[in-house]
Amino acid sequence: MSDSSQTTPQASDEIDKLLNSETGSRSLDGLFGKLVLTLLISWSLFQLWYASPLPYIFNFAVFNEDQAKFIHLSFAVFLTFSLFPLSVRHSKGHWQALDVIIGVTAAACSLYLLVNRDALSDRIGAPSTTDIIFAVIGMITLLEAARRALGPPLVIVAIVFMIYTFGGPHMPDVIAHKGASLNKTMSHQWLTTEGVFGVALGVSTTFVFLFVLLGALLDKAGAGNYLIKVSFSMLGHLRGGPAKAAVVASGLSGIISGSSIANVVTTGTFTIPLMKRVGFPASKAGAVEVAASTNGQLTPPIMGAAAFLMVEYVGISYIEVVKHAILPSLISYIALIYIVHLEAVKLKMKGITRTHVPTMAQRMMSWASTSTITLLLAGVVYYGSNLLEAALGDFAYLVMLLVMLAGYCFLVKLAASYPELAADDQSIELDHLPEVRPTVMSGLYFGLPIIVLLWALAVKRYSPQQSAFFSVIFLIGIVLTHKPMKAWFRGDNEWIGYFKDSWDDFVGGLIDGARNMVGIGIATAAAGIIVGTVTLTGLGQMMTEFVEFISGGNLVLILIFTAIICIILGMGLPTTANYIVVSTLMAPVIVSLGAENGLIVPLIAVHLFVFYFGILADDTPPVGLAAFAAAAIARSDPIKTGIQGFTYDIRTAILPFMFIFNTQLLLIGIDSVWDLLITIISAIAAILIFSAATQGYWLVKSKLWESLALLLIAFSLFRPDFWWDQVYPPHTNVPATQLVQQVERLKKGDYLQINVEGETIEGDQVAKTVSLQLESEEGDGMSRLQEMGFMLTQNDVNWTVDLVTFDSPAEKAGIDFGWQITGLKVESDRPPQELVFIPTLLLLLFVGWLQKQRREPEEAV
């Protein structure tokens, strides 16, 4: 490999610095180093114990969720002060006594709640002086831990919110509140589950840790290298093959890594040099890896910690989150592969030669057999497990376990018949590619823990915590046995010696999993301060009014405003903290303003919107850390790499705006297989056309008007309703007297849009439209209305709200007693909006015909 593609010592130092910013940069050795490693292992083992059924079987060390949070945070804060130094100047130094003292103090403030939980519950609302002292010290040490682990931005944001809590009466009228005392604030933030120990830390405790541990163990077992090599063997023969393989490998690596920076470093050290070797400029090679790695967190079934928080914040199951996220992530990666293809065409690249080139018939047979086997496997897993359980009861689980173990042994034996995969990019030669079959077969057993995870999530509908636990336990068995088993199957007489390597991998996975969780644990706890401030001061409702005022009620402006906030905060905040802060403040605003504009915006759409833009901040100049990591490997300018990566990621940035207005992209409102097919095909076509438009190249280099026409086509395919609404109004106004009849026609999951007006507590007269989702399948109109949260009485033309149930959909929508329901909005009966596709496709064919006339023979692809 030429020197131009090597990673220099300076680049390695830069990569290590970026990784250390996430996992700690202090050099630990001696007795204290062993203590920290022991604590990291202990943390992982505690989380496994907490998630397992063993505490209930043995009736020993049974912890409820709140108790587990206290222990979880105590581990996180002590390890933060142990692993992260006071400043960069101390980064290479050994441990400091002051750090140990602060770490012990911080952990003690968390464990104080565990030890005194009964006494604290007896004096809720009346904390003692000791309680307040521990709370104040706990808050201060938590902020310092956040500064060390995550940098100043999150600390600054948290302090601003704390100042707002105390200075409420002195704030501008639009966001003013009565303020809170020190006792009340500290009690709310530290002693209750409304602040630091709230939902976010609970999600980190219950199942985020297990998914991070799953990724760490997979990486230690060698799954990351396996996924990279498989991607290259299958895609390297295409134009720009290494870059296309980098996209796929980074997407698959998203299963292993929840961090875009870690994804860049692990896959990029292999893919970026290869892309440079086949002709990609350094900045573009780094940018492709950045774009692919940042999108890795969007890839189901494991999408990073923020995705798990949606389960609690949105109130849906994790498998529902996966369902809504799968199409946007899929088309985003398809578009990136297409962008890479266009870059390769513009650079006149050729693919790497295969040793054996299959015929078209062989390719079709291979795809058909692979698809058939995949579908059969899915059917066996889904229907077979249900049939076994129906026939054998609880004994079925033992049978399924034995079948999985037999399958594991078979796949390991199969893998042993092929050579081990090399762990560097030099094993990919530019004159030929490795064979697909041997490469794929050498690690198929790595997919078994993912099958277990999907079975638990999708078939059994277990909680994410239970699902991840079963998957991790099965993976631990693989980590401890796959190396000696392969050696034994190969006839290696020294196979017993491989158990030590396997044990080291297992322990290393426990250590890496816990170390990777330190920053996430601190981020979720510190972000809880923001959430606590919102619940204590009522800032959420004030934000709705404030943002509506500055935007003039324009939903598009609010979305742009929210995207900018996500990107700015994401330059300093990790994705998890960014998601918590922005979704807490902005999600209710967007839902409310959408309803007032006659648009039903599901809460999951808003949360995914925030999630997407929080991730995109990782490659946004000037502080795109993933771009800095890629530039260090590629030896390119980080700003240029970041800008190039962001241009590639425009296709991802457009998707959140599209699925806010067209929720079919989230597989919401799909009523038939035909609807599903139309949605998938039109979305893929739209994103490919959009990519061609933004790249200025389709069949040939596009003229300006052609690029604009392609943008128009892409928009029309994404949002046919926009043009249809200009011709046929989407809603019809119905008098309030038909309220009960309209409610009775709704199906579970449908939305009721009603016009309401009334006087707020502040004495302001309000008239707006709200959307309420029906959560029940059965019942008459009045009972369904009661489930939505209000009691009504009817007058001549309107309905009066007599009572609003606390924490109900009606109460969350801002409806108050005494308000009037003055009308309803129902969907209009109109022709299918897909008819817009006809003129759209005709325009596309016209542009394609013009470009084909200009294409030279060597440009044909």
Secondary structure, DSSP 4 states (H G I P E B T S, - for coil): --GGGS--HHHHHHHHHHHHHHH------HHHHHHHHHHHHHHHHHHHHHHSSHHHHHT-S---HHHHHHHHHHHHHHHHHHHS-SSGGGTTS---HHHHHHHHHHHHHHHHHHHTHHHHHHTTTS--HHHHHHHHHHHHHHHHHHHHHH-HHHHHHHHHHHHHHHTGGGS-GGG------HHHHHIIIIISTTTTTSHHHHHIIIIIHHHHHHHHHHHHHTHHHHHHHHHHHHHTTSTTHHHHHHHHHHHHHTTT-S-HHHHHHHHHHHHHHHHHHTT--HHHHHHHHHHHHHGGGG-TT---HHHHHHIIIII--HHHHHHHHHHHHHHHHHHHHHHHHHHHHHTT--PPPBSS---HHHHHHHHHHHHHHHHHHHHIIIIIHHHHHHHHTTHHHHHHHHHHHHHHHHHHHHHHTSPPPPSSGGGS-SS-B--HHHHHHTTGGGGHHHHHHHIIIIIS---HHHHHHHHHHHHHHHHHHHHHHHHHHTT-TTGGGHHHHHHHHHHHHHHHHHHHHHHHHHHHHHHHHHHHHHHHHTHHHHHHHHHHHHHTT-HHHHHHHHHHHHHHHHTTS-HHHHHHHHHHHHHHHHHHHHHHTT----HHHHHHHHHHHHHHGGG-TTS-HHHHHHHHHHTS-HHHHHHHHHHHTHHHHHHHHHHHH-GGGGT-S--SHHHHHHHHHHHHHHHHHHHHHHHTBSSSBPPHHHHHHHHHHHHHHH-HHHHHHHHS-SEEEEEGGGHHHHHHHPPTT-EEEEEEEEE-TTS-EEEEEEEEE---SSS-HHHHHHHHTEEEEE-SS-EEEEEE-TTSHHHHTT--TT-EEEEEEEE-----GGGGHHHHHHHHHHHHHHHHHH--GGG--
